[in-house]
Amino acid sequence: MAAIVKVQAQVKTDHSGSMIECPALLTEQGVFEPLLDYIVSQSHIKSLPWMNRVVLACQLLLEYMEVNRGLFSDPSLLFQSFVQRLSSGTISKQGDDLSGLYWLPRSTSNVNQLLSALNGLTDWLSKNNETLSLNPFEEASSHQERLNYAAWYKRNQYNFLGHIKNNALPELMKKVRKVRGKKDVIKVDGDAISFPENLFKQFFLQGIGSSRDKRVALRDQLILLLMHGAGVRESDALHLWVDDVFLDPMNSDSVMVRLYHPEDGKAPNNWRGRKRQSTRAAYLQEKYHLTPRNKLTGTARVGWKTKIVDHDDNYIQLHWFPAYYGEVFSYLWAQYLLHLLPLERIHPYAFVSFSKNSLGNPLTLNAFNQNYKSAMARVGLVVSKPEGRSPHGHRHAYGRRMSNAGMDIHIIKKALHHSSLMSQSIYTQPGVRDVTLACE
């Protein structure tokens, strides 16, 4: 089977000199252009994880097409078989695989994600190749010909992955994808997904707080407080700038923390750029020649999922619950700044590395997660998402804590910065222990 390799591409789309960095596929014929065109067309609105998912889905489909060349005359049947193999794997009961793919069975949710990614790709190909016919296929690469045929078949036969056009709503509602993933099992949020409240003090003091480097202990305790006491994701915390922490006018022993959108958030201190811009993206570019962390690739990238902001300056206001978490944060923040401010930094981020080889650089998610794992080991435990002992478990604990306190669901929605009440159900519905106690 010809190798199909995922690579990181830099694409020049104009004369500005600025390059778009995105994943791509490299085949025997070179870069697989239909996929790259699709990724580039969506790069300004889609995240890197989405790009990686589309590239993986396309890679798997092309690999399946390659080993089954000439076997299917109908692309719809080929795709149905492809989806079946994603679910069941390609290895026989005897442990061999004549196709050479050696795919293990994938979960229903993962298959559905890959199917959704391919839906978007083939919809886009169908829509943007209006003049496509079967004739040019002789000049196209084998991979491109097969994918183009799939898009052509879809547009002309109402088949392959389904058919979407600008129809009236009643007519559109009658249509479904011809090839669909299985319905996933319905998951409920039990006690396991929330970080155990009775473990937090020990983990905070003896786990995170007992790092041999005092600076690391302070930094990671501050991040942990943001997650556990204010409900932020670990990725959100790493977007914090030093200028985003303010004295609380209502409580002199506490602080207010604002997390600004990494691109569209307002720059600090009423900054204005040469072109009168005032966004953080412009500030980073003009002052530090940096790109917002959510637009980077590799280990330097830090995602941003929050879509709801609290202010026209594009920030979310964090809310401490209980309130004393804000006072603890304030106390530790003052100590942390004594270690941070003397460092030579060429960026505005608050949480930095104290390792010798990367001293002063923005802290990466990988580094924090490794520290989290080491801290868990110091209290004799291991990281476990099913048991809630993971960074995201603290956000669940925050939402569950508010729910157990009897807070109005609209207040909880505001504190978690969700776009809908449905989004927070996984954080606030009763856990397994709640149901057990109610039945006694």
C-alpha positions as CSV (number, residue, x, y, z in Angstrom):
1,M,0.0,0.0,0.0
2,A,1.3,3.4,-1.0
3,A,2.2,5.5,2.0
4,I,-0.1,8.4,2.9
5,V,1.6,10.6,5.5
6,K,0.2,13.4,7.7
7,V,2.5,16.5,7.5
8,Q,2.4,20.0,8.8
9,A,2.1,22.5,5.9
10,Q,2.7,26.2,5.6
11,V,0.5,27.7,2.9
12,K,0.9,31.1,1.3
13,T,-2.4,32.5,0.0
14,D,-1.4,36.0,-0.9
15,H,1.6,38.5,-1.0
16,S,1.5,39.4,2.6
17,G,4.2,37.0,3.6
18,S,2.0,35.5,6.3
19,M,1.6,31.8,6.2
20,I,-1.3,29.6,7.2
21,E,-0.1,26.6,9.3
22,C,-2.3,23.5,9.0
23,P,-2.1,19.7,8.8
24,A,-2.1,18.1,5.3
25,L,-1.7,14.7,3.7
26,L,1.3,13.7,1.5
27,T,0.8,11.0,-1.1
28,E,2.9,9.6,-3.8
29,Q,1.7,12.4,-6.1
30,G,2.5,15.1,-3.6
31,V,0.3,17.1,-1.3
32,F,-3.4,16.0,-1.5
33,E,-4.8,19.3,-2.7
34,P,-8.6,18.8,-2.4
35,L,-8.2,18.2,1.4
36,L,-5.7,21.1,1.7
37,D,-8.0,23.5,-0.1
38,Y,-10.8,22.5,2.2
39,I,-8.7,22.9,5.4
40,V,-7.4,26.3,4.2
41,S,-10.9,27.6,3.4
42,Q,-12.0,26.8,6.9
43,S,-8.8,27.7,8.8
44,H,-10.1,31.1,9.9
45,I,-13.2,29.7,11.7
46,K,-12.1,26.2,12.7
47,S,-9.8,24.9,15.4
48,L,-6.7,22.8,15.1
49,P,-8.4,19.7,16.6
50,W,-11.1,20.0,14.0
51,M,-8.4,20.1,11.2
52,N,-6.6,17.1,12.7
53,R,-9.9,15.2,12.8
54,V,-10.7,15.9,9.2
55,V,-7.2,15.0,8.1
56,L,-7.3,11.7,10.0
57,A,-10.8,10.8,8.6
58,C,-9.6,11.6,5.0
59,Q,-6.4,9.6,5.6
60,L,-8.3,6.6,6.8
61,L,-10.7,6.8,3.9
62,L,-7.9,7.1,1.3
63,E,-6.1,4.1,2.8
64,Y,-9.2,2.0,2.7
65,M,-9.8,3.0,-0.9
66,E,-6.2,2.1,-1.8
67,V,-6.3,-1.4,-0.4
68,N,-9.8,-2.0,-2.0
69,R,-9.1,-0.5,-5.4
70,G,-11.4,-1.8,-8.0
71,L,-13.5,-3.8,-5.6
72,F,-16.5,-1.4,-5.3
73,S,-18.3,0.0,-8.4
74,D,-20.6,2.0,-6.2
75,P,-19.0,4.7,-4.0
76,S,-22.0,4.5,-1.6
77,L,-21.3,0.8,-1.0
78,L,-17.6,1.5,-0.5
79,F,-18.4,4.1,2.1
80,Q,-20.8,1.9,3.9
81,S,-18.1,-0.8,4.1
82,F,-15.6,1.8,5.2
83,V,-17.8,2.9,8.1
84,Q,-18.4,-0.8,9.1
85,R,-14.7,-1.4,9.2
86,L,-14.1,1.6,11.4
87,S,-16.6,0.1,13.8
88,S,-15.5,-3.6,13.6
89,G,-11.9,-3.3,12.7
90,T,-10.1,-5.2,9.9
91,I,-8.5,-8.0,11.8
92,S,-10.0,-11.5,11.5
93,K,-10.7,-13.9,14.4
94,Q,-7.5,-15.7,13.5
95,G,-5.5,-12.5,14.0
96,D,-4.6,-11.8,10.4
97,D,-5.6,-9.0,8.0
98,L,-5.3,-9.5,4.3
99,S,-5.7,-5.7,3.7
100,G,-2.7,-4.9,5.8
101,L,-4.6,-2.1,7.6
102,Y,-4.8,-3.9,11.0
103,W,-7.5,-1.5,12.3
104,L,-8.8,-2.1,15.8
105,P,-12.5,-1.4,16.4
106,R,-13.3,2.2,17.2
107,S,-15.9,3.4,19.6
108,T,-19.3,4.6,18.3
109,S,-18.6,8.2,19.3
110,N,-15.2,8.2,17.5
111,V,-16.8,6.6,14.3
112,N,-19.5,9.3,14.4
113,Q,-16.9,12.0,14.7
114,L,-14.9,10.7,11.7
115,L,-18.2,10.4,9.7
116,S,-19.1,13.9,10.5
117,A,-15.7,15.2,9.4
118,L,-16.0,13.4,6.1
119,N,-19.6,14.7,5.6
120,G,-18.2,18.3,5.8
121,L,-15.4,17.5,3.4
122,T,-17.5,15.8,0.7
123,D,-20.2,18.4,1.1
124,W,-17.6,21.1,0.4
125,L,-16.1,19.2,-2.6
126,S,-19.6,18.7,-4.1
127,K,-20.5,22.4,-3.7
128,N,-17.2,23.8,-5.0
129,N,-16.6,21.5,-8.0
130,E,-19.7,22.4,-10.0
131,T,-17.9,21.9,-13.3
132,L,-16.5,18.6,-12.3
133,S,-17.2,15.7,-14.7
134,L,-15.7,12.2,-15.1
135,N,-13.5,13.2,-18.0
136,P,-10.7,14.9,-16.1
137,F,-10.2,11.9,-13.9
138,E,-7.6,10.5,-16.3
139,E,-5.2,13.3,-15.5
140,A,-5.9,13.4,-11.8
141,S,-4.0,11.3,-9.2
142,S,-5.7,8.1,-8.2
143,H,-6.6,9.4,-4.8
144,Q,-8.0,12.6,-6.1
145,E,-10.0,10.8,-8.7
146,R,-11.7,8.6,-6.2
147,L,-12.5,11.5,-3.9
148,N,-13.7,13.6,-6.8
149,Y,-15.9,10.7,-8.0
150,A,-17.4,10.4,-4.6
151,A,-18.2,14.1,-4.6
152,W,-19.6,13.9,-8.1
153,Y,-21.7,10.9,-7.3
154,K,-23.1,12.6,-4.3
155,R,-24.1,15.8,-6.1
156,N,-25.6,13.9,-9.1
157,Q,-27.2,10.9,-7.4
158,Y,-28.3,12.2,-4.1
159,N,-26.1,9.5,-2.6
160,F,-22.8,8.6,-1.0
161,L,-22.9,10.6,2.3
162,G,-26.3,12.1,1.7
163,H,-27.4,15.3,-0.1
164,I,-27.7,18.8,1.2
165,K,-28.9,21.8,-0.9
166,N,-30.7,25.0,-0.2
167,N,-34.1,23.5,0.0
168,A,-37.1,24.7,1.9
169,L,-37.0,23.6,5.5
170,P,-39.9,21.1,5.3
171,E,-38.2,19.4,2.4
172,L,-34.8,19.4,4.0
173,M,-36.2,17.9,7.2
174,K,-37.3,14.9,5.2
175,K,-33.8,14.1,4.2
176,V,-31.2,12.1,6.2
177,R,-27.7,10.9,5.4
178,K,-27.7,7.7,3.5
179,V,-24.7,6.4,5.5
180,R,-25.0,7.2,9.2
181,G,-23.2,6.2,12.3
182,K,-24.7,4.1,15.1
183,K,-26.5,5.8,18.0
184,D,-24.1,6.1,20.8
185,V,-24.9,5.0,24.3
186,I,-26.4,7.7,26.5
187,K,-23.9,8.7,29.2
188,V,-24.9,10.3,32.5
189,D,-22.7,12.2,34.8
190,G,-22.0,10.3,38.0
191,D,-19.9,11.1,41.0
192,A,-16.8,9.8,39.2
193,I,-16.5,12.7,36.7
194,S,-16.2,15.4,39.5
195,F,-12.9,15.8,41.4
196,P,-13.6,14.4,44.9
197,E,-14.1,17.3,47.3
198,N,-12.7,15.4,50.2
199,L,-9.5,14.9,48.3
200,F,-8.9,18.5,47.3
201,K,-7.2,19.9,50.4
202,Q,-4.7,17.1,50.5
203,F,-4.0,17.3,46.8
204,F,-3.7,21.1,47.0
205,L,-1.3,21.1,49.9
206,Q,0.6,17.8,49.8
207,G,0.3,17.1,46.1
208,I,0.6,20.3,44.0
209,G,2.0,22.3,46.9
210,S,4.9,20.0,47.8
211,S,6.8,20.4,44.6
212,R,10.5,20.7,45.3
213,D,10.6,24.1,43.4
214,K,8.6,26.6,45.4
215,R,7.9,28.6,42.2
216,V,6.4,25.6,40.5
217,A,4.3,24.9,43.6
218,L,2.9,28.4,43.7
219,R,2.2,28.5,39.9
220,D,0.4,25.2,39.8
221,Q,-1.6,26.0,43.0
222,L,-2.8,29.2,41.3
223,I,-3.9,27.2,38.2
224,L,-5.6,24.6,40.4
225,L,-7.5,27.4,42.2
226,L,-8.7,28.8,38.9
227,M,-10.0,25.3,37.9
228,H,-11.4,24.2,41.2
229,G,-12.6,27.5,42.7
230,A,-13.7,29.3,39.5
231,G,-14.5,26.5,37.1
232,V,-12.2,27.2,34.3
233,R,-10.6,24.7,32.0
234,E,-6.9,24.1,32.3
235,S,-6.4,25.5,28.8
236,D,-8.4,28.7,29.8
237,A,-6.0,29.3,32.7
238,L,-2.9,29.3,30.5
239,H,-4.3,32.2,28.5
240,L,-4.1,34.4,31.6
241,W,-2.0,37.6,31.4
242,V,-0.4,39.3,34.4
243,D,-2.6,42.3,33.7
244,D,-5.8,40.2,34.0
245,V,-5.8,40.0,37.8
246,F,-7.3,43.0,39.7
247,L,-8.0,43.8,43.4
248,D,-11.6,43.1,44.3
249,P,-13.3,46.4,45.1
250,M,-15.8,44.5,47.3
251,N,-13.2,42.5,49.2
252,S,-9.7,43.8,49.7
253,D,-8.4,40.3,50.6
254,S,-9.5,38.9,47.3
255,V,-9.0,39.5,43.6
256,M,-11.1,39.6,40.4
257,V,-9.8,37.6,37.5
258,R,-10.8,38.2,33.9
259,L,-9.9,35.8,31.1
260,Y,-9.9,37.6,27.7
261,H,-10.4,36.0,24.4
262,P,-6.9,35.2,23.1
263,E,-7.4,36.9,19.8
264,D,-10.4,39.4,20.1
265,G,-9.9,40.4,23.8
266,K,-9.1,44.0,24.4
267,A,-5.4,44.7,24.9
268,P,-4.3,45.9,28.4
269,N,-3.8,49.5,29.5
270,N,-5.9,51.0,26.7
271,W,-3.2,50.1,24.2
272,R,-3.6,51.1,20.6
273,G,-1.5,49.8,17.7
274,R,0.0,51.6,14.8
275,K,-3.2,51.0,12.8
276,R,-5.4,51.9,15.9
277,Q,-6.1,48.2,16.6
278,S,-6.8,47.3,20.2
279,T,-7.1,43.5,20.2
280,R,-4.8,41.1,21.9
281,A,-3.9,39.5,18.6
282,A,-2.6,42.9,17.4
283,Y,-0.9,43.6,20.7
284,L,1.0,40.3,20.6
285,Q,2.0,40.8,17.0
286,E,3.2,44.4,17.3
287,K,4.9,44.2,20.7
288,Y,6.2,40.7,20.8
289,H,5.9,39.3,17.2
290,L,3.8,36.5,18.6
291,T,0.7,34.7,17.5
292,P,-2.2,34.0,20.0
293,R,-1.7,30.6,21.6
294,N,-4.9,29.2,20.3
295,K,-3.6,29.7,16.7
296,L,-0.3,27.9,17.3
297,T,0.4,24.3,16.5
298,G,2.3,21.5,18.3
299,T,2.9,21.6,22.1
300,A,2.9,25.4,22.1
301,R,-0.8,25.5,21.2
302,V,-3.4,26.2,23.9
303,G,-7.1,25.8,22.9
304,W,-10.0,28.2,23.7
305,K,-13.5,26.7,23.8
306,T,-15.5,29.5,25.5
307,K,-17.9,31.2,23.1
308,I,-19.8,33.4,25.6
309,V,-18.2,36.6,27.0
310,D,-19.4,38.9,29.7
311,H,-18.3,42.3,28.3
312,D,-17.8,44.2,25.1
313,D,-14.0,43.9,25.8
314,N,-14.4,40.2,25.1
315,Y,-13.6,38.8,28.5
316,I,-15.2,36.4,30.9
317,Q,-15.4,37.4,34.6
318,L,-14.5,34.5,36.9
319,H,-16.6,33.9,40.0
320,W,-15.1,32.3,43.1
321,F,-17.2,29.7,44.8
322,P,-16.9,29.5,47.7
323,A,-15.6,33.1,47.9
324,Y,-12.6,32.2,50.1
325,Y,-10.9,30.6,47.1
326,G,-10.4,34.1,45.8
327,E,-8.7,35.1,49.0
328,V,-6.4,32.1,48.8
329,F,-5.6,33.0,45.2
330,S,-4.8,36.6,46.1
331,Y,-2.4,35.6,48.9
332,L,-0.5,33.1,46.6
333,W,-0.6,35.5,43.6
334,A,1.3,38.1,45.6
335,Q,4.0,35.6,46.4
336,Y,4.1,34.2,42.8
337,L,4.7,37.7,41.3
338,L,7.9,38.1,43.4
339,H,9.3,35.1,41.5
340,L,7.8,36.0,38.1
341,L,8.5,39.7,37.6
342,P,12.3,39.5,37.9
343,L,12.4,37.0,35.0
344,E,13.1,38.3,31.5
345,R,10.0,37.5,29.5
346,I,9.1,38.3,25.9
347,H,5.4,37.7,26.3
348,P,2.6,38.8,28.7
349,Y,1.5,35.4,29.9
350,A,1.2,34.9,33.7
351,F,2.1,31.2,34.0
352,V,5.6,30.3,32.8
353,S,8.1,27.5,32.9
354,F,10.8,27.4,35.5
355,S,12.7,24.6,33.9
356,K,16.3,25.5,33.0
357,N,16.0,25.0,29.3
358,S,12.7,27.0,29.0
359,L,12.9,29.5,31.8
360,G,10.4,32.2,31.4
361,N,8.6,30.7,28.4
362,P,4.8,30.3,28.6
363,L,3.9,27.1,30.4
364,T,2.6,24.4,28.0
365,L,-0.4,22.2,28.7
366,N,1.8,19.1,28.4
367,A,4.1,20.4,31.2
368,F,1.2,21.3,33.5
369,N,-0.4,17.9,32.9
370,Q,2.8,16.2,33.8
371,N,3.1,18.2,37.0
372,Y,-0.5,17.3,37.8
373,K,0.3,13.6,37.3
374,S,3.4,13.9,39.6
375,A,1.4,15.7,42.2
376,M,-1.2,13.0,42.2
377,A,1.5,10.4,42.8
378,R,2.8,12.4,45.8
379,V,-0.6,11.7,47.5
380,G,-0.4,8.0,46.5
381,L,-3.0,8.2,43.7
382,V,-3.0,8.2,39.9
383,V,-4.8,10.4,37.4
384,S,-8.1,8.9,36.4
385,K,-10.8,10.6,34.4
386,P,-13.4,8.0,35.3
387,E,-12.8,8.7,39.0
388,G,-12.7,12.5,38.5
389,R,-9.0,12.8,39.3
390,S,-8.1,14.9,36.3
391,P,-7.8,18.6,35.5
392,H,-11.2,18.8,33.9
393,G,-12.7,17.0,36.9
394,H,-12.3,20.3,38.8
395,R,-14.6,22.2,36.5
396,H,-17.2,19.4,37.0
397,A,-16.7,19.8,40.8
398,Y,-17.3,23.5,40.6
399,G,-20.6,23.1,38.7
400,R,-21.7,20.3,41.1
401,R,-20.8,22.4,44.1
402,M,-23.0,25.2,42.9
403,S,-25.9,22.8,42.1
404,N,-25.6,21.2,45.6
405,A,-25.8,24.6,47.1
406,G,-29.2,25.1,45.5
407,M,-28.1,27.9,43.1
408,D,-30.5,28.8,40.3
409,I,-29.6,27.1,37.1
410,H,-29.3,30.4,35.3
411,I,-26.7,31.6,37.8
412,I,-24.7,28.3,37.2
413,K,-25.0,28.8,33.5
414,K,-23.5,32.3,33.8
415,A,-20.7,31.2,36.1
416,L,-19.7,28.3,33.7
417,H,-20.1,30.6,30.7
418,H,-22.2,28.1,28.8
419,S,-24.3,29.1,25.8
420,S,-27.3,27.1,26.8
421,L,-28.8,25.4,29.9
422,M,-28.4,22.1,28.2
423,S,-24.6,22.5,28.1
424,Q,-24.3,22.4,31.9
425,S,-26.5,19.4,32.6
426,I,-23.5,17.1,32.7
427,Y,-22.0,19.3,35.4
428,T,-25.0,19.7,37.6
429,Q,-27.3,16.6,37.4
430,P,-27.4,14.3,40.4
431,G,-24.5,11.9,40.8
432,V,-24.5,8.2,41.7
433,R,-24.0,8.9,45.4
434,D,-26.9,11.4,45.4
435,V,-29.3,8.8,44.0
436,T,-28.0,6.2,46.5
437,L,-28.6,8.5,49.5
438,A,-32.1,9.5,48.2
439,C,-33.1,5.8,48.0
440,E,-32.0,5.0,51.6
